[in-house]
Amino acid sequence: MAFEGLAERLQGTLTKIRGKGKVSETDVKEMMREVRLALLEADVNFKVVKQFIASVKEKALGQEVMKSLTPGQQVIKVVNEELTALMGGEQSKIAVAAKSPTVVMMVGLQGAGKTTTTAKLANHLRKKHNRQPLLVAADIYRPAAIKQLETLGKQLNMPVFSLGDQVSPVEIAKQAIEKAKEDHHDYVLIDTAGRLHIDETLMDELKQVKEIAKPDEILLVVDAMTGQDAVNVAESFNEQLDVTGVVLTKLDGDTRGGAAISVKAVTNTPIKFAGMGEKIDQLEPFHPDRMASRILGMGDVLSLIEKAQTSVDEEKARELEKKMRTMDFTFDDFLEQLDQVRSMGPLDELLNMMPGMNKKGMKDLKVDDKQIGKVEAIVRSMTKKEKQDPSIMNASRRRRIAKGSGTTIQDVNRLLKQFEDMKKMMKQMAGMTSGKGKKKGKGLGGFKLPF
């Protein structure tokens, strides 16, 4: 996650104050000094840091906190609220025009991931909002930009409007909107040209496209890994074009994350989406409150639930849960469950959303996709009969499975033992949660990877 360093620093600072029964002015000042350093190190704009610290200090030293039953937790609540406000407060949704099509202009510097983000946004609009977007290739300067968008369109089975690289972007935008009206597309996403740096010619051309296309939304695509430069870019584009929203890309990268915190405060333009990876479905609506919770180690349970709802087959989950309760759960079922968890995304990303799961916690867990692959290899090396009834596993069968999966006999033994333990635990849990009004558990059932 982009905020790893910042998250670790802030969580360490907040842990010191969390359990305090009394919080003095000195405690708050010391904590604010630490928070200030953490934010500056994360490349947050210094003016933004100054304003943030002043606001938190004022509220943390207020009567409400000092008289609170748990002042330490109240201070953390203040930090969380102010961090949320700093990143925009509430989620800002993409515009919808009163009359179709809604026109969205995608702008930004070269290398920010604009073309890929345009395709990701089209995918998001279709999957989450049931829209029919038209992709428009209006970047006529960068070699292969048109080809790239066409390839992405093919991948998504989505139409791409192009007039080649000899027609002006203004004419391309004009004809694309006409085409969208004819073919009843409800969104037009115009991928405009980027430059290696901001220049007058680029801005003039974008202003002309804006004039002819009359966009309902101008989304600025910003590379979060460029740190403070990202904020300067956002400021320049906003001054010239009145940007309506920002898409932060590469938020999954090893970056200090300050851009995400600064960009809203400096430009007063909401962050609408965040790119969390290279895959076409790794674009998420930006929720300031959830991001603040993740930074402060409070988790992001809502996003985790949403991922589960879109990735997990409810009927299969109910079936698996029933098998667990009746002890009919086999290794075949276990593989199916592993697949469902994997479809939700990389494990470290999912763990990041769980409360208290900072980087250290994840290291202690030692869970990664390779380990899951190892477990999968062991299970796939079993015969159908062995998967159905692990009790038949004698020494020679275990040797064969270890050899076939490229693991050791100890690995196989550990997995078999943990599988049995898990079945027993699931039966107990099912008994505990089968009462009226109580939810029955789903997921990996507390299964701990054996490596």
C-alpha positions as CSV (number, residue, x, y, z in Angstrom):
1,M,0.0,0.0,0.0
2,A,1.1,3.5,-0.8
3,F,0.8,4.7,2.8
4,E,2.9,1.9,4.4
5,G,5.6,4.2,5.9
6,L,3.1,6.8,7.0
7,A,0.7,4.2,8.4
8,E,3.5,2.6,10.5
9,R,4.6,6.0,11.9
10,L,1.1,7.2,12.7
11,Q,0.0,3.8,14.2
12,G,3.1,3.8,16.4
13,T,2.4,7.3,17.6
14,L,-1.3,6.7,18.2
15,T,-0.6,3.4,20.1
16,K,1.2,5.5,22.8
17,I,-1.9,7.6,23.4
18,R,-4.6,5.1,22.8
19,G,-4.9,3.6,26.3
20,K,-4.3,6.8,28.3
21,G,-6.9,7.6,30.9
22,K,-5.8,11.2,31.0
23,V,-4.3,13.2,28.2
24,S,-2.4,16.3,29.0
25,E,-1.6,19.2,26.7
26,T,2.0,18.0,26.7
27,D,0.9,14.5,25.5
28,V,-1.1,16.1,22.6
29,K,1.8,18.4,21.7
30,E,4.3,15.5,21.6
31,M,1.9,13.4,19.6
32,M,1.4,16.3,17.1
33,R,5.1,16.6,16.7
34,E,5.3,13.0,15.7
35,V,2.3,13.2,13.4
36,R,3.8,16.3,11.8
37,L,7.1,14.5,11.1
38,A,5.3,11.4,9.7
39,L,3.2,13.5,7.3
40,L,6.2,15.5,6.1
41,E,8.2,12.3,5.6
42,A,5.3,10.9,3.5
43,D,5.7,13.9,1.2
44,V,2.6,15.7,2.3
45,N,2.6,19.4,1.3
46,F,4.0,21.4,4.2
47,K,1.2,24.0,4.1
48,V,-1.3,21.1,4.3
49,V,0.6,19.6,7.3
50,K,0.6,23.0,9.1
51,Q,-3.2,23.4,8.6
52,F,-3.9,19.8,9.6
53,I,-1.8,19.9,12.8
54,A,-3.4,23.2,13.9
55,S,-6.9,21.8,13.3
56,V,-6.2,18.5,15.2
57,K,-4.5,20.3,18.1
58,E,-7.4,22.7,18.5
59,K,-9.9,19.9,18.7
60,A,-7.8,17.5,20.7
61,L,-7.3,20.2,23.4
62,G,-11.0,21.0,23.4
63,Q,-13.2,20.4,26.4
64,E,-14.9,17.4,24.7
65,V,-11.7,15.4,24.6
66,M,-10.4,16.3,28.0
67,K,-13.7,15.3,29.7
68,S,-14.1,12.2,27.6
69,L,-14.2,8.8,29.3
70,T,-11.3,7.6,27.2
71,P,-9.4,10.7,26.1
72,G,-6.8,8.7,24.2
73,Q,-9.3,7.2,21.9
74,Q,-11.1,10.5,21.5
75,V,-7.8,12.0,20.2
76,I,-7.5,9.2,17.7
77,K,-11.1,9.9,16.6
78,V,-10.2,13.5,16.0
79,V,-7.1,12.5,13.9
80,N,-9.2,10.1,11.9
81,E,-11.9,12.7,11.3
82,E,-9.4,15.4,10.2
83,L,-7.5,13.0,8.0
84,T,-10.8,12.0,6.3
85,A,-11.8,15.7,5.8
86,L,-8.3,16.4,4.4
87,M,-8.8,13.8,1.7
88,G,-12.3,15.1,0.8
89,G,-14.6,14.1,3.6
90,E,-17.2,12.2,1.6
91,Q,-16.9,10.0,-1.5
92,S,-17.2,12.1,-4.7
93,K,-19.0,10.2,-7.4
94,I,-18.6,10.4,-11.2
95,A,-20.9,12.9,-13.0
96,V,-24.0,11.7,-14.8
97,A,-25.4,14.1,-17.4
98,A,-29.1,15.0,-17.4
99,K,-29.1,14.1,-21.1
100,S,-27.0,11.2,-22.5
101,P,-24.2,10.8,-23.3
102,T,-22.1,11.9,-20.3
103,V,-18.8,13.2,-21.7
104,V,-15.6,12.6,-19.7
105,M,-12.3,14.2,-20.7
106,M,-9.3,12.3,-19.4
107,V,-6.2,14.6,-19.0
108,G,-2.8,14.3,-17.5
109,L,1.0,14.1,-18.2
110,Q,2.5,11.4,-20.2
111,G,3.4,8.3,-18.2
112,A,0.7,8.8,-15.5
113,G,-1.3,5.9,-16.9
114,K,-4.0,7.9,-18.6
115,T,-4.8,5.5,-21.4
116,T,-5.0,2.4,-19.1
117,T,-7.1,4.4,-16.6
118,T,-9.5,5.4,-19.4
119,A,-10.1,1.7,-20.1
120,K,-10.3,0.8,-16.4
121,L,-12.9,3.5,-15.9
122,A,-14.9,2.2,-18.9
123,N,-14.8,-1.3,-17.3
124,H,-15.9,0.1,-13.9
125,L,-18.8,2.0,-15.5
126,R,-20.0,-1.1,-17.3
127,K,-19.5,-3.6,-14.4
128,K,-20.7,-1.4,-11.5
129,H,-23.1,1.0,-13.1
130,N,-24.4,-1.0,-16.1
131,R,-23.3,1.7,-18.5
132,Q,-22.3,1.4,-22.2
133,P,-19.2,3.6,-22.7
134,L,-17.5,4.6,-25.9
135,L,-13.7,4.9,-25.7
136,V,-12.2,7.8,-27.8
137,A,-8.6,7.7,-29.0
138,A,-7.8,11.4,-29.2
139,D,-4.1,11.1,-28.2
140,I,-2.6,11.6,-31.7
141,Y,1.0,12.4,-30.7
142,R,2.3,9.5,-28.6
143,P,3.4,6.6,-30.7
144,A,1.1,3.6,-30.2
145,A,-1.4,5.5,-27.9
146,I,-4.3,4.8,-30.4
147,K,-3.2,1.1,-30.8
148,Q,-2.9,0.8,-27.0
149,L,-6.5,2.0,-26.5
150,E,-7.8,-0.2,-29.3
151,T,-6.1,-3.3,-27.7
152,L,-7.6,-2.5,-24.3
153,G,-11.0,-2.0,-26.0
154,K,-10.7,-5.4,-27.7
155,Q,-9.7,-6.9,-24.3
156,L,-12.9,-5.5,-22.8
157,N,-15.0,-6.1,-25.9
158,M,-15.8,-2.4,-25.9
159,P,-16.0,0.0,-28.9
160,V,-13.1,2.4,-29.6
161,F,-13.7,5.5,-31.8
162,S,-10.6,6.5,-33.8
163,L,-9.9,8.7,-36.8
164,G,-6.1,7.9,-36.8
165,D,-3.3,10.3,-36.0
166,Q,-3.8,12.8,-38.9
167,V,-7.1,14.3,-37.7
168,S,-7.1,17.0,-34.9
169,P,-8.2,15.9,-31.4
170,V,-10.9,18.6,-31.6
171,E,-12.5,17.0,-34.7
172,I,-12.1,13.5,-33.2
173,A,-13.9,14.6,-30.0
174,K,-16.7,16.2,-32.1
175,Q,-17.3,13.2,-34.3
176,A,-17.0,10.8,-31.4
177,I,-19.9,12.5,-29.5
178,E,-22.1,12.4,-32.6
179,K,-21.3,8.7,-33.0
180,A,-22.1,8.0,-29.3
181,K,-25.5,9.7,-29.8
182,E,-26.2,7.6,-32.9
183,D,-25.2,4.3,-31.2
184,H,-26.9,5.2,-27.8
185,H,-23.7,5.1,-25.7
186,D,-24.4,6.7,-22.3
187,Y,-20.7,7.6,-21.6
188,V,-18.0,9.0,-23.9
189,L,-14.5,8.7,-22.4
190,I,-12.0,10.9,-24.3
191,D,-8.3,9.9,-23.9
192,T,-6.5,13.1,-24.7
193,A,-2.8,13.7,-25.4
194,G,-0.3,14.0,-22.5
195,R,3.1,15.6,-22.6
196,L,6.3,14.9,-20.6
197,H,5.7,18.3,-18.9
198,I,3.0,21.0,-18.9
199,D,3.3,23.3,-21.9
200,E,1.2,26.1,-23.4
201,T,0.5,24.2,-26.7
202,L,-0.9,21.2,-24.7
203,M,-3.1,23.4,-22.6
204,D,-4.5,25.3,-25.6
205,E,-5.4,22.1,-27.4
206,L,-7.1,20.7,-24.3
207,K,-9.1,24.0,-23.9
208,Q,-10.2,23.6,-27.5
209,V,-11.3,20.0,-26.9
210,K,-13.1,21.2,-23.8
211,E,-14.9,23.9,-25.7
212,I,-16.2,21.5,-28.4
213,A,-16.9,18.5,-26.2
214,K,-18.5,20.5,-23.3
215,P,-17.5,17.7,-20.9
216,D,-19.5,16.9,-17.8
217,E,-16.4,15.7,-16.1
218,I,-12.7,16.5,-16.6
219,L,-10.7,13.8,-14.8
220,L,-7.0,14.5,-14.1
221,V,-4.9,11.3,-14.0
222,V,-2.0,11.8,-11.6
223,D,0.8,9.3,-10.8
224,A,0.9,9.1,-6.9
225,M,4.5,7.9,-7.1
226,T,5.7,11.3,-8.3
227,G,5.0,12.7,-4.8
228,Q,5.0,16.5,-4.5
229,D,5.2,16.9,-8.3
230,A,1.8,15.3,-8.5
231,V,0.4,18.1,-6.5
232,N,2.1,20.8,-8.7
233,V,0.7,19.0,-11.9
234,A,-2.8,19.0,-10.3
235,E,-2.5,22.7,-9.5
236,S,-1.5,23.6,-13.0
237,F,-4.1,21.6,-14.8
238,N,-6.8,22.8,-12.4
239,E,-5.9,26.5,-13.0
240,Q,-6.2,26.1,-16.8
241,L,-9.1,23.6,-17.2
242,D,-11.1,23.6,-14.0
243,V,-10.6,20.0,-13.3
244,T,-13.7,18.3,-11.7
245,G,-11.9,15.2,-10.3
246,V,-8.6,13.4,-9.8
247,V,-7.7,9.8,-10.4
248,L,-4.6,8.7,-8.5
249,T,-2.7,5.9,-10.2
250,K,-0.1,3.6,-8.7
251,L,-1.4,3.9,-5.2
252,D,-0.3,0.3,-4.7
253,G,3.3,1.2,-5.4
254,D,6.1,1.6,-2.9
255,T,5.5,5.3,-2.5
256,R,5.1,7.7,0.4
257,G,1.5,8.5,-0.4
258,G,1.6,12.2,0.4
259,A,0.1,13.1,-3.0
260,A,-3.2,11.6,-2.1
261,I,-3.4,13.5,1.1
262,S,-2.2,16.8,-0.4
263,V,-3.9,16.9,-3.8
264,K,-7.5,17.5,-2.5
265,A,-6.4,20.2,0.0
266,V,-4.2,22.1,-2.5
267,T,-6.6,22.0,-5.5
268,N,-9.9,21.7,-3.8
269,T,-10.7,19.0,-6.4
270,P,-12.0,15.7,-5.1
271,I,-10.1,12.4,-5.7
272,K,-12.8,10.3,-7.4
273,F,-10.9,7.1,-8.2
274,A,-7.7,5.3,-7.2
275,G,-5.7,2.8,-9.3
276,M,-4.7,-0.1,-7.0
277,G,-2.8,-2.2,-9.5
278,E,-2.1,-2.9,-13.2
279,K,-5.0,-5.2,-13.9
280,I,-8.0,-3.8,-15.8
281,D,-10.4,-4.2,-12.8
282,Q,-8.0,-2.6,-10.3
283,L,-9.7,0.9,-10.2
284,E,-11.6,1.7,-7.1
285,P,-13.9,4.6,-6.1
286,F,-11.9,6.7,-3.6
287,H,-13.5,6.7,-0.1
288,P,-11.6,9.3,2.1
289,D,-13.0,7.8,5.3
290,R,-12.0,4.2,4.4
291,M,-8.5,5.4,3.3
292,A,-8.1,7.3,6.6
293,S,-9.0,4.2,8.5
294,R,-6.5,2.1,6.6
295,I,-3.7,4.6,7.2
296,L,-4.5,4.6,10.9
297,G,-4.6,0.8,11.1
298,M,-8.4,0.6,11.7
299,G,-8.9,-1.5,8.6
300,D,-11.4,-1.0,5.7
301,V,-14.0,-3.6,6.4
302,L,-16.6,-2.1,4.0
303,S,-14.3,-2.4,1.0
304,L,-13.5,-6.0,2.1
305,I,-17.3,-6.8,2.2
306,E,-17.8,-5.2,-1.2
307,K,-15.0,-7.3,-2.7
308,A,-16.5,-10.4,-1.2
309,Q,-20.0,-9.6,-2.6
310,T,-18.7,-9.1,-6.1
311,S,-16.3,-12.1,-6.1
312,V,-17.9,-14.8,-3.9
313,D,-20.6,-17.0,-5.3
314,E,-23.4,-16.8,-2.6
315,E,-24.9,-20.1,-3.5
316,K,-21.6,-21.9,-3.4
317,A,-20.7,-20.2,-0.1
318,R,-23.9,-21.4,1.4
319,E,-23.3,-25.0,0.2
320,L,-19.8,-24.9,1.6
321,E,-21.0,-23.6,4.9
322,K,-23.6,-26.4,5.1
323,K,-20.9,-29.0,4.4
324,M,-18.7,-27.6,7.1
325,R,-21.5,-27.9,9.7
326,T,-22.3,-31.5,8.7
327,M,-18.5,-32.4,8.5
328,D,-18.9,-33.4,4.8
329,F,-16.3,-30.8,3.9
330,T,-13.6,-32.3,1.7
331,F,-10.4,-31.2,0.1
332,D,-12.3,-30.6,-3.2
333,D,-14.5,-28.1,-1.3
334,F,-11.4,-26.6,0.3
335,L,-9.9,-25.9,-3.2
336,E,-13.1,-24.3,-4.3
337,Q,-13.0,-22.0,-1.2
338,L,-9.4,-21.1,-1.8
339,D,-10.3,-20.1,-5.4
340,Q,-13.1,-17.9,-4.1
341,V,-10.8,-16.1,-1.7
342,R,-8.1,-15.7,-4.4
343,S,-10.7,-14.2,-6.8
344,M,-11.0,-11.3,-4.3
345,G,-7.5,-10.2,-5.1
346,P,-3.9,-10.5,-3.7
347,L,-3.9,-11.7,0.0
348,D,-1.7,-8.8,1.2
349,E,-4.3,-6.4,-0.3
350,L,-7.1,-8.1,1.6
351,L,-5.1,-8.2,4.8
352,N,-4.4,-4.5,4.5
353,M,-8.2,-3.9,4.8
354,M,-8.4,-5.8,8.1
355,P,-8.4,-3.8,11.3
356,G,-4.9,-3.8,13.0
357,M,-3.3,-5.4,10.0
358,N,-0.3,-3.2,9.5
359,K,2.8,-4.3,7.6
360,K,4.3,-5.9,10.7
361,G,1.2,-7.9,11.4
362,M,1.3,-9.2,7.8
363,K,5.0,-10.2,8.2
364,D,4.1,-12.2,11.3
365,L,1.3,-14.0,9.5
366,K,3.7,-14.9,6.6
367,V,0.9,-15.4,4.2
368,D,1.5,-15.0,0.4
369,D,0.2,-16.3,-2.8
370,K,3.2,-18.7,-3.2
371,Q,2.2,-20.5,0.1
372,I,-1.4,-20.9,-1.2
373,G,0.1,-22.3,-4.4
374,K,2.0,-24.8,-2.3
375,V,-1.1,-25.9,-0.5
376,E,-3.0,-26.1,-3.8
377,A,-0.2,-28.3,-5.3
378,I,-0.5,-30.8,-2.4
379,V,-4.3,-31.0,-2.7
380,R,-4.1,-31.4,-6.5
381,S,-1.6,-34.2,-6.1
382,M,-4.2,-36.3,-4.2
383,T,-6.4,-38.8,-5.9
384,K,-10.2,-38.3,-5.9
385,K,-10.6,-40.9,-3.1
386,E,-7.9,-39.2,-0.9
387,K,-9.6,-35.8,-1.3
388,Q,-12.9,-37.3,-0.2
389,D,-11.5,-39.3,2.7
390,P,-8.1,-38.1,4.0
391,S,-8.1,-40.9,6.7
392,I,-6.9,-43.4,4.1
393,M,-3.6,-41.5,3.8
394,N,-0.9,-44.0,4.8
395,A,2.9,-43.4,4.6
396,S,3.3,-44.4,1.0
397,R,0.4,-42.2,-0.2
398,R,1.9,-39.2,1.7
399,R,5.3,-39.8,0.1
400,R,3.7,-39.9,-3.4
401,I,1.8,-36.7,-2.7
402,A,4.9,-34.9,-1.4
403,K,6.9,-36.0,-4.5
404,G,4.1,-35.0,-6.9
405,S,3.6,-31.5,-5.3
406,G,7.3,-30.7,-4.9
407,T,7.0,-30.4,-1.1
408,T,8.1,-32.5,1.9
409,I,6.3,-35.2,3.8
410,Q,6.3,-32.9,6.8
411,D,4.4,-30.3,4.7
412,V,1.8,-32.9,3.7
413,N,1.5,-34.1,7.3
414,R,1.0,-30.5,8.6
415,L,-1.6,-29.8,6.0
416,L,-3.6,-32.9,6.8
417,K,-3.5,-32.2,10.5
418,Q,-4.6,-28.6,10.1
419,F,-7.4,-29.7,7.7
420,E,-8.7,-32.0,10.4
421,D,-8.4,-29.3,13.1
422,M,-10.2,-26.8,10.8
423,K,-13.1,-29.3,10.3
424,K,-13.4,-29.8,14.1
425,M,-13.3,-26.0,14.7
426,M,-15.8,-25.3,12.0
427,K,-18.2,-27.8,13.5
428,Q,-17.9,-26.1,16.9
429,M,-18.3,-22.6,15.3
430,A,-21.4,-23.8,13.4
431,G,-22.9,-25.0,16.7
432,M,-22.2,-21.7,18.3
433,T,-23.6,-19.6,15.5
434,S,-26.6,-21.6,14.5
435,G,-28.8,-19.8,17.0
436,K,-31.6,-17.5,15.9
437,G,-30.6,-14.2,14.3
438,K,-26.9,-15.0,14.3
439,K,-24.8,-15.0,11.1
440,K,-23.0,-18.2,10.0
441,G,-19.4,-17.7,9.1
442,K,-17.9,-17.9,5.6
443,G,-14.4,-17.7,4.3
444,L,-11.3,-19.7,5.1
445,G,-12.8,-20.8,8.4
446,G,-9.8,-19.8,10.4
447,F,-7.6,-22.1,8.4
448,K,-3.9,-21.3,9.0
449,L,-1.5,-22.0,6.2
450,P,1.0,-24.7,7.3
451,F,4.2,-23.2,5.9
